Amino acid sequence: MQNIEQLARELGAALQLSPEYVRVVAAKDQNEADEALQANMQALGHVRMQYQQEAMKGADADEALMSEYQIKFQSIYDEIMANSNMEEYQAATKELDVLVQYVTGIITGCAQGEDAASYEPKAAGCGGGGCGGCNGCG
């Protein structure tokens, strides 16, 4: 068990040296340095809090006000998601997720008896029936 745990830690360290991981870290740093993005994220949190406070009033909640908060929330959210730094972060995260899912697929396949040297989880996990319900390839 200790050997497997050590190998997993080495794999984790190797993952952190991968271009995919480095891209995510750089994109995260860009997001944190983007003052307009950070202001929008704070505004989004504020609107969410206002909505929740109103919703906690139950039957006494002002539906028009809640609707206004929902519209405002969506507007700010859309602006955040259209930000070029956020777009890069989303793309980088997706790329890293694909790598992690691929590696996890290999490990899972090996745990199920597949050959460690040749197993390809994408080929083995994808059939002609489509991807309904699958979170694999991205």
Backbone bond lengths (Angstrom), bond angles and torsions (degrees), N, CA, C in turn:
res aa  C-N    CA-C-N  psi(-1)  N-CA   C-N-CA  omega(-1)  CA-C   N-CA-C  phi
1 M - - - 1.455 - - 1.524 111.47 -
2 Q 1.348 116.76 -42.73 1.458 119.32 -179.15 1.527 111.21 -61.77
3 N 1.331 117.52 -37.83 1.453 121.04 179.01 1.529 110.41 -63.72
4 I 1.317 116.94 -43.44 1.467 120.98 179.07 1.522 109.79 -64.80
5 E 1.314 116.75 -42.58 1.460 120.01 178.71 1.530 110.40 -62.26
6 Q 1.328 117.49 -42.77 1.465 120.94 178.76 1.526 110.67 -63.03
7 L 1.328 117.29 -41.90 1.463 120.73 178.12 1.531 111.03 -64.09
8 A 1.327 116.79 -37.89 1.462 120.44 177.64 1.528 110.55 -63.93
9 R 1.319 116.41 -39.78 1.463 120.08 177.99 1.527 110.96 -66.68
10 E 1.318 116.65 -38.00 1.463 120.53 176.88 1.531 110.09 -66.14
11 L 1.316 116.80 -39.56 1.456 121.17 176.75 1.532 110.06 -62.69
12 G 1.332 116.34 -42.88 1.460 120.49 176.90 1.521 111.64 -60.68
13 A 1.323 117.06 -41.62 1.472 120.74 178.38 1.529 110.09 -65.28
14 A 1.323 117.22 -40.63 1.465 120.92 178.02 1.525 110.46 -64.53
15 L 1.315 116.77 -39.37 1.464 121.14 177.84 1.526 110.33 -59.29
16 Q 1.322 116.60 -40.19 1.462 120.83 -178.95 1.530 112.80 -70.52
17 L 1.327 117.00 -11.32 1.463 121.08 175.12 1.530 111.88 -97.37
18 S 1.321 117.00 -7.03 1.464 121.11 -176.55 1.524 111.09 -69.04
19 P 1.330 117.44 151.88 1.470 120.17 176.53 1.531 112.35 -59.52
20 E 1.317 117.36 -32.08 1.462 121.07 179.72 1.521 110.98 -64.36
21 Y 1.323 116.47 -45.54 1.465 120.73 -179.88 1.526 110.50 -67.90
22 V 1.327 116.43 -43.96 1.467 121.18 -179.86 1.531 109.76 -59.67
23 R 1.333 116.50 -38.80 1.467 120.67 178.35 1.531 110.96 -63.40
24 V 1.341 117.24 -41.54 1.471 120.76 179.33 1.526 110.38 -63.32
25 V 1.315 116.92 -44.80 1.471 120.34 -179.73 1.526 110.74 -62.47
26 A 1.330 116.88 -43.30 1.467 120.44 178.85 1.523 110.67 -63.49
27 A 1.331 117.08 -41.61 1.466 120.88 179.35 1.523 111.01 -66.05
28 K 1.323 116.54 -39.17 1.470 120.67 177.36 1.526 110.25 -62.47
29 D 1.315 116.09 -42.91 1.465 120.32 178.47 1.532 110.93 -62.33
30 Q 1.338 116.14 -40.00 1.467 120.47 177.82 1.526 110.55 -63.09
31 N 1.319 116.19 -42.00 1.469 120.41 177.81 1.519 110.83 -59.92
32 E 1.308 115.69 -45.32 1.466 119.99 -177.78 1.524 111.94 -66.85
33 A 1.333 116.96 -28.47 1.460 120.88 -179.77 1.530 112.67 -86.04
34 D 1.311 117.16 -11.68 1.465 122.10 -177.62 1.531 108.84 -83.28
35 E 1.327 116.68 102.12 1.465 121.14 -174.64 1.529 112.26 -63.68
36 A 1.326 116.71 -39.15 1.469 119.62 179.63 1.529 110.38 -65.57
37 L 1.307 116.41 -41.37 1.465 120.20 178.24 1.520 110.58 -63.98
38 Q 1.301 116.91 -44.72 1.464 120.62 179.70 1.531 111.30 -63.08
39 A 1.323 116.58 -38.94 1.465 119.86 177.70 1.520 110.46 -63.90
40 N 1.331 116.73 -41.34 1.463 119.92 177.77 1.522 111.65 -65.67
41 M 1.313 116.83 -37.34 1.468 119.46 179.15 1.528 110.63 -66.69
42 Q 1.326 116.36 -38.71 1.461 119.58 176.02 1.524 110.64 -65.90
43 A 1.317 116.11 -41.65 1.469 120.24 178.57 1.522 110.66 -62.90
44 L 1.315 116.55 -39.73 1.466 120.76 178.23 1.533 110.42 -61.53
45 G 1.313 116.37 -44.86 1.460 120.36 177.51 1.510 112.19 -62.04
46 H 1.316 116.46 -38.12 1.463 121.04 179.41 1.532 110.72 -65.80
47 V 1.326 116.56 -44.96 1.465 120.08 178.98 1.524 110.07 -64.20
48 R 1.316 116.96 -40.43 1.468 120.54 177.90 1.521 110.33 -59.90
49 M 1.326 116.76 -42.81 1.463 121.23 179.97 1.534 110.54 -64.71
50 Q 1.334 116.22 -42.11 1.464 119.66 178.46 1.531 110.75 -61.65
51 Y 1.308 115.97 -43.83 1.464 120.54 179.41 1.529 110.14 -61.19
52 Q 1.312 116.66 -46.92 1.464 120.74 -179.25 1.526 111.66 -62.33
53 Q 1.317 116.72 -40.19 1.461 119.87 178.90 1.524 110.85 -63.51
54 E 1.314 115.91 -40.45 1.465 119.65 178.59 1.529 110.19 -68.21
55 A 1.315 116.28 -41.70 1.471 120.72 -178.88 1.522 111.39 -64.11
56 M 1.325 117.34 -29.70 1.461 121.22 -179.52 1.520 112.12 -68.49
57 K 1.301 117.80 -12.88 1.461 121.28 178.64 1.524 111.34 -75.33
58 G 1.328 115.46 -7.87 1.460 119.71 177.68 1.505 112.44 64.31
59 A 1.338 115.85 -125.96 1.466 121.47 -177.30 1.522 112.20 -65.20
60 D 1.328 117.40 -21.78 1.466 121.03 -180.00 1.532 113.00 -86.54
61 A 1.332 116.61 0.04 1.463 119.90 -178.46 1.526 110.48 -65.98
62 D 1.308 114.90 141.75 1.465 122.18 179.16 1.531 107.67 -83.97
63 E 1.330 116.85 105.11 1.468 122.29 -176.85 1.522 112.13 -61.70
64 A 1.332 117.29 -37.67 1.464 120.59 179.29 1.530 110.31 -64.65
65 L 1.320 116.09 -41.52 1.459 120.92 178.63 1.526 110.36 -65.78
66 M 1.319 116.71 -41.49 1.473 120.25 178.46 1.523 110.44 -63.76
67 S 1.306 116.95 -39.92 1.460 121.00 177.31 1.525 110.42 -62.98
68 E 1.326 115.50 -40.76 1.468 120.61 177.30 1.525 110.55 -61.41
69 Y 1.334 116.78 -43.01 1.466 120.94 177.60 1.535 110.89 -62.76
70 Q 1.322 117.07 -40.21 1.466 120.24 179.62 1.524 110.79 -63.07
71 I 1.314 116.47 -42.32 1.463 120.94 179.68 1.526 110.24 -65.37
72 K 1.320 115.59 -44.34 1.462 121.00 179.32 1.529 110.14 -63.93
73 F 1.324 116.45 -42.97 1.464 121.65 178.49 1.525 109.59 -58.31
74 Q 1.330 116.71 -49.36 1.465 120.53 -177.36 1.521 111.15 -62.63
75 S 1.314 116.78 -39.19 1.463 121.21 179.58 1.529 111.03 -62.76
76 I 1.313 116.45 -46.68 1.470 120.77 179.74 1.522 109.71 -66.58
77 Y 1.326 116.74 -42.41 1.468 121.10 179.04 1.529 110.20 -58.92
78 D 1.322 116.74 -46.32 1.464 120.82 179.88 1.522 111.04 -60.77
79 E 1.330 116.49 -39.09 1.460 120.73 178.45 1.529 110.66 -65.92
80 I 1.311 116.64 -40.90 1.465 120.64 177.63 1.525 110.22 -61.64
81 M 1.320 116.18 -46.97 1.459 120.04 -176.22 1.527 112.42 -69.96
82 A 1.331 118.03 -21.48 1.466 121.96 178.15 1.532 112.28 -86.75
83 N 1.310 116.92 -9.26 1.460 121.43 179.06 1.534 109.00 -65.22
84 S 1.320 117.39 132.44 1.467 121.04 -176.39 1.526 112.61 -60.50
85 N 1.330 117.58 -34.96 1.469 119.74 177.92 1.526 111.04 -68.46
86 M 1.321 116.59 -38.32 1.463 119.79 178.12 1.525 110.03 -69.51
87 E 1.327 116.70 -38.47 1.465 119.80 177.35 1.526 110.52 -60.68
88 E 1.323 116.86 -42.65 1.468 120.84 178.21 1.528 110.15 -64.30
89 Y 1.322 116.87 -42.42 1.462 120.36 178.89 1.533 110.97 -61.41
90 Q 1.319 116.01 -43.89 1.472 120.28 179.48 1.529 110.46 -62.42
91 A 1.323 116.79 -44.84 1.465 120.74 179.80 1.529 111.05 -64.45
92 A 1.327 116.47 -42.66 1.464 120.87 -179.87 1.529 110.70 -65.01
93 T 1.317 116.45 -42.36 1.468 120.65 179.29 1.522 111.01 -63.58
94 K 1.313 116.73 -40.98 1.461 120.50 178.84 1.525 110.58 -62.90
95 E 1.324 116.84 -42.20 1.463 121.40 178.93 1.532 110.76 -62.61
96 L 1.328 116.72 -43.21 1.463 120.20 178.07 1.527 110.28 -65.48
97 D 1.322 117.57 -40.99 1.468 121.15 178.26 1.518 111.51 -59.26
98 V 1.333 117.26 -40.03 1.468 120.95 178.63 1.527 109.71 -61.75
99 L 1.325 116.99 -44.01 1.462 120.98 178.58 1.527 111.09 -62.42
100 V 1.322 116.53 -47.18 1.467 120.67 -178.55 1.528 110.23 -63.54
101 Q 1.318 117.76 -41.76 1.471 120.70 178.54 1.518 111.10 -64.45
102 Y 1.320 117.48 -37.69 1.456 121.39 178.45 1.533 110.03 -63.95
103 V 1.332 116.56 -48.87 1.467 121.06 -179.99 1.528 110.01 -63.59
104 T 1.320 116.95 -42.81 1.466 120.50 177.39 1.527 110.51 -61.21
105 G 1.325 116.37 -38.32 1.465 120.93 177.25 1.515 112.17 -61.69
106 I 1.323 116.68 -40.58 1.463 120.16 176.89 1.520 110.29 -62.93
107 I 1.319 116.10 -47.10 1.471 120.29 -179.09 1.529 110.09 -61.85
108 T 1.319 117.15 -45.19 1.466 121.22 179.38 1.526 110.57 -62.00
109 G 1.322 115.92 -44.73 1.465 119.57 178.18 1.513 112.07 -59.40
110 C 1.319 116.39 -43.01 1.463 120.09 178.90 1.522 111.62 -65.16
111 A 1.338 116.16 -36.72 1.464 120.30 177.92 1.532 110.88 -66.87
112 Q 1.330 116.00 -19.74 1.467 121.13 179.18 1.522 111.80 -100.35
113 G 1.344 115.91 11.18 1.455 120.22 174.15 1.519 116.25 97.96
114 E 1.324 117.87 3.30 1.467 119.81 179.15 1.532 110.04 -71.88
115 D 1.327 116.04 157.17 1.456 122.40 179.52 1.529 109.60 -72.60
116 A 1.324 116.35 121.23 1.464 121.49 -175.66 1.528 112.30 -62.77
117 A 1.317 117.98 -31.97 1.457 121.09 -176.10 1.523 113.30 -78.01
118 S 1.308 117.35 -24.26 1.468 118.18 -172.41 1.526 115.30 -124.78
119 Y 1.307 118.21 -9.04 1.464 120.27 -174.79 1.523 111.32 -65.59
120 E 1.307 116.45 130.15 1.462 123.57 176.05 1.524 107.75 -118.64
121 P 1.337 117.94 103.87 1.464 119.96 -175.40 1.513 114.43 -62.38
122 K 1.311 118.24 -34.14 1.457 120.44 -178.84 1.528 109.49 -64.58
123 A 1.302 116.69 -47.12 1.460 120.59 -179.09 1.522 110.77 -67.03
124 A 1.328 116.34 -38.29 1.462 119.59 -177.85 1.516 111.61 -76.66
125 G 1.337 117.71 -29.04 1.455 120.28 -174.43 1.510 114.72 -92.40
126 C 1.320 117.26 -14.53 1.464 120.31 -176.59 1.515 109.45 -105.12
127 G 1.291 115.05 127.71 1.458 119.89 177.82 1.500 110.27 -115.05
128 G 1.309 115.84 -178.55 1.458 120.93 -179.35 1.498 113.07 -76.23
129 G 1.317 118.22 -5.41 1.455 121.69 -174.94 1.518 114.43 -84.26
130 G 1.321 118.38 5.94 1.453 119.89 179.21 1.515 111.88 95.12
131 C 1.295 114.80 -177.70 1.473 121.17 -173.21 1.519 112.46 -111.63
132 G 1.306 118.69 18.53 1.454 120.53 -178.67 1.515 111.95 -53.41
133 G 1.312 115.62 122.98 1.459 120.48 177.32 1.511 114.13 82.23
134 C 1.325 117.53 -5.64 1.469 120.62 -177.33 1.530 110.26 -86.08
135 N 1.323 116.17 139.30 1.459 120.80 174.71 1.522 110.93 -110.79
136 G 1.304 116.49 16.24 1.457 122.48 -171.09 1.507 117.63 -69.96
137 C 1.280 117.98 -86.38 1.470 123.68 -165.35 1.522 114.53 -62.93
138 G 1.298 117.41 -32.52 1.450 120.11 -178.10 1.465 108.43 93.91
